Amino acid sequence: MTGTLPTPAIRLISHVRSPQRTAQLSAREREVLALVARGNGNKAIAKELFVSEATVKTHLAHVYDKLGVTDRAAAVATGYELGILG
């Protein structure tokens, strides 16, 4: 044995170790992320979308989780990097 892993095994290990940055955002999550990218706060986003601030926070938590980030700035940067935001 040469000590190297076959390519499919390497891909699987890389996928498991890396955050799920390619996860699909829902339409509403993309909408919230776009409003964040325009500089809107949670209150303004809630008013724009006719939802509660708690709902906005929930959508943002899902966005952070799916993109593997921990804050608004990183979510926006990653959104641009992945082509989610224009």
N, C-alpha and C positions, 0 to 999 in steps of 0.2 A: 504494500500500500504506500502511496506516495505522500500521504499526509494532507492532501488537498481535498476539499469538498467538491462534489459535482455542482455545476452552475445552479440547478434548481434549488439545491439545499442552501447555497449562498444567498439566493434571492429571498428565500423563505426566512432565513435568519435576519437579514437586513430589514425585511418588512416587519417582523415581530419586534425588533429593537427600535425602530424609528416611529415617531408619532404619526398619527393618521392624518397627515396634512393634505392628502388627496381625497379625503372623505367628502362626499357630496353634501352641500348645504341645501336646506329646503329653500323654497322660493321666499318665504318670510324671513329666514335667516339671512339670505342674500340682501333682501330689502333693508333689514336692520343694519347690516354691515355697511351698505352703501350710504345710509343716513349717518352712521358714525363717521365714515370717511369724509362726509361733507361738514363735519364739525358739530353735529347735533348732540346734545346731551340726552339722557334717558327720558327726561320730562318732555322735551320737544319731540322725540321719536314717538313716545306714547300718544301724544296729542295728534301727530301726523297720521298715525296708523289706527287711531281710535281704540287703543288698548291701554291697559294699566302699566304703570312703571314696572311693577313686578313681572308682568309678562315680557316686557323689553329685557329686563335683567335675565329672565329665563332663556330667552332667545340668545342673548349674548353669551351666557354660560355654555350653551350648546355650540355656538360658533367657536368659542375658545377651545372647547374640548375637541371638536372636529379638526380644528386647524393646529392643535398642539401648541397653543400660546396661552399667556396668562394675563394679557391686558389689551386695552383698546388699540393702542399704537401698534403693537405686534400683530393684532388681528388685521388691521388695515394694511400694514406692510405685506403680510402674508397673502392677503386677498389680492393685492396688486401683483405680487410675485407669481401667484398661481393663475392669474388671469380671471379671477372671479370678479374683480372690479376693473372697470374700463379705464 
